[in-house]
Each structure stands twice: as C-alpha cells, then as structure tokens.
Amino acid sequence: MAGRYELALASEAATVTAELLLPGVPPGRALAAFTDPEIVRSWWTAELTVHLVPGGEYLARFPALGQTMIGVVEQYEPGRLLAFTWGWSHQPEAAGRYGVTVSAEPAASGEGPGTRLEVVHAPRAGAEIAPDDPAPGEHLAGWEHFLPRMAASLTAC
C-alpha cells in the first residue's frame, strides 16, 4: 500500500485542521516530517532550523519565496507531538498569533500499520483575529498544497 494516503482538510473560523492516514509510516517518521531538516526540505522546500525544546527556535526559510517563517517550539514529545508558534519575518506584528500543533499516533487497528497524523493551525489563546484577516485562507491554501507532497514523500518509501 506504499504511495497511498488519505488526507482530510477542514477550515472553521480561523482554524485549519488536517488529518492524514499514512500507511506503513511509523509515528516517529511522520513527526520527523516537521522536525528533520532533510525530510522538511523534501516536501516543504524549506531550510529548517529547529531546537526541539520549549522556547527553542523553529525557523523555516523558503529561498524560492524569499520568506522566513519564524516560530518558537512550545511543546515537543519525540515521535508523538510538536507544537510551535507561526509567523512571518516580514510581518513581525503578527508573529506568534498563530500556532501549529502536529500529533502522530499509530493508526487504528482496522487501518493497518501506519500513522494517523493531525495538523492543527489555529490562533493562539488570547490572539485577536479579525473576521477579514486573510491568514486563515492562506494557511488552508498552504496546507492543501504542501501536505499531499509530504504524504507522498513519506509513503513512497
């Protein structure tokens, strides 16, 4: 079943949620798609600098775009969970208003071996998001583009 995956994306208010079923991919490898610079480069086309401790930096440089996503690691449990803040270096006033939480769990017994990965991109507690803020739509479009690339990359092995 290599190469097959399931992806469901949903957006409600300012929150984007993605659920992926990654057959044959262990949870640790699925989460490494957000923590290992080499794997990140393969699907996100970003140069990742990360220090996986609370308060550590999470920077993704996108050379083709000339942009850098800046964040701070809020929580990390190897092979299971990563939470980091999200913002763009060219919009310092907005940095940290959003957070991304990625969780990886073994797939349910009826789904076969693999991982169920969830990505939640949402406003952080206390962040005020205007109803006309374009960021949630941009987040959805970004994940719609990049998550299939990530899933295909992980399940191709």
LINZI-V734487 format. One record per residue. RES is the residue in one letter. PSI is psi in radians with two decimals (999 if undefined). OMEGA is omega as a letter, one per 30 degrees, with the letter a starting at -180 (NA if undefined). D_CENTER is the distance of its C-alpha to the mean C-alpha in Angstrom with 1 decimal. Layout:
BEGIN
RES,PSI,OMEGA,D_CENTER  RES,PSI,OMEGA,D_CENTER
END
This chain:
BEGIN
M,0.22,l,23.6  A,2.48,l,21.6  G,-0.25,l,19.8  R,2.45,l,19.4  Y,2.88,l,16.4  E,2.39,l,15.9  L,2.26,l,13.3  A,2.20,l,13.9  L,2.45,l,12.4  A,2.61,l,14.2  S,2.25,l,14.7  E,2.13,a,17.2  A,-2.12,a,18.5  A,0.19,a,15.7  T,2.28,l,13.0  V,2.27,l,10.7  T,2.31,l,10.0  A,2.38,l,9.0  E,2.25,a,10.9  L,2.42,l,11.3  L,2.09,a,14.4  L,1.57,a,14.5  P,2.37,l,18.3  G,0.05,a,19.6  V,2.06,l,16.3  P,2.64,a,16.7  P,-0.69,a,14.1  G,-0.69,l,14.3  R,-0.65,l,13.6  A,-0.78,l,10.6  L,-0.55,l,9.0  A,-0.32,l,10.5  A,-0.23,l,8.3  F,-0.07,a,6.2  T,-0.35,a,9.7  D,2.01,a,12.4  P,-0.66,a,13.3  E,-0.75,l,15.1  I,-0.74,l,12.6  V,-0.78,a,10.0  R,-0.59,a,13.1  S,-0.45,a,13.9  W,-0.52,a,11.3  W,-0.17,a,9.7  T,0.56,a,13.2  A,2.65,l,12.3  E,1.90,a,14.4  L,2.31,l,12.4  T,2.10,a,14.6  V,2.48,l,13.5  H,1.81,a,15.8  L,1.05,l,14.5  V,2.65,l,16.9  P,2.25,a,16.9  G,-0.16,l,17.7  G,2.76,a,16.6  E,2.61,l,15.1  Y,1.72,a,11.6  L,2.29,l,12.6  A,1.92,l,11.3  R,2.26,l,14.5  F,1.56,a,14.8  P,-0.70,a,18.5  A,-0.51,l,19.2  L,-0.30,a,18.2  G,0.51,a,19.8  Q,2.72,l,16.9  T,2.20,l,15.0  M,2.22,a,12.0  I,2.40,l,13.3  G,3.03,l,12.0  V,2.31,l,13.4  V,2.22,l,12.4  E,-0.60,a,13.7  Q,2.48,l,13.5  Y,2.19,l,13.1  E,1.87,a,14.8  P,2.29,l,15.0  G,0.01,a,14.0  R,-0.76,a,13.1  L,2.43,l,10.8  L,2.27,l,8.8  A,2.31,l,8.9  F,2.72,l,9.2  T,2.84,a,10.8  W,2.29,l,10.0  G,2.99,l,13.0  W,2.44,a,14.9  S,-0.49,a,17.8  H,-0.03,l,20.1  Q,1.11,a,19.7  P,-0.46,l,20.4  E,-0.38,a,21.7  A,-0.15,a,18.4  A,2.32,l,16.3  G,-0.05,l,15.1  R,-0.48,a,15.7  Y,2.74,l,12.2  G,2.73,l,9.7  V,2.27,l,6.2  T,2.20,l,7.0  V,2.15,l,5.8  S,2.47,a,9.3  A,2.24,l,11.2  E,2.63,l,14.8  P,2.48,l,17.6  A,2.68,l,18.3  A,2.71,a,21.3  S,-0.62,a,24.7  G,-0.18,a,25.4  E,-0.12,a,22.3  G,3.12,a,23.4  P,2.46,l,21.7  G,-2.79,a,18.0  T,2.49,l,14.8  R,2.01,a,13.5  L,2.33,l,9.7  E,2.33,l,8.5  V,2.15,l,5.5  V,2.11,l,7.6  H,1.91,a,7.7  A,2.80,l,11.3  P,2.49,l,14.2  R,2.75,l,15.1  A,2.29,l,18.5  G,-0.17,l,21.3  A,2.35,l,19.5  E,2.09,a,21.7  I,2.09,l,20.2  A,2.56,l,23.0  P,-0.48,a,23.3  D,0.22,l,23.4  D,2.18,a,20.4  P,-0.23,a,18.8  A,-0.81,a,15.3  P,-0.69,l,14.1  G,-0.65,l,15.4  E,-0.67,l,13.8  H,-0.82,l,10.3  L,-0.82,a,11.4  A,-0.69,l,12.9  G,-0.83,l,10.1  W,-0.63,l,7.8  E,-0.62,l,11.3  H,-0.83,a,12.0  F,-0.57,a,9.2  L,-0.68,l,8.1  P,-0.63,l,11.8  R,-0.74,l,12.1  M,-0.86,a,9.7  A,-0.76,l,11.6  A,-0.69,l,14.9  S,-0.76,a,14.5  L,-0.60,a,13.9  T,-0.08,a,16.7  A,-0.32,a,19.1  C,999,NA,20.3
END
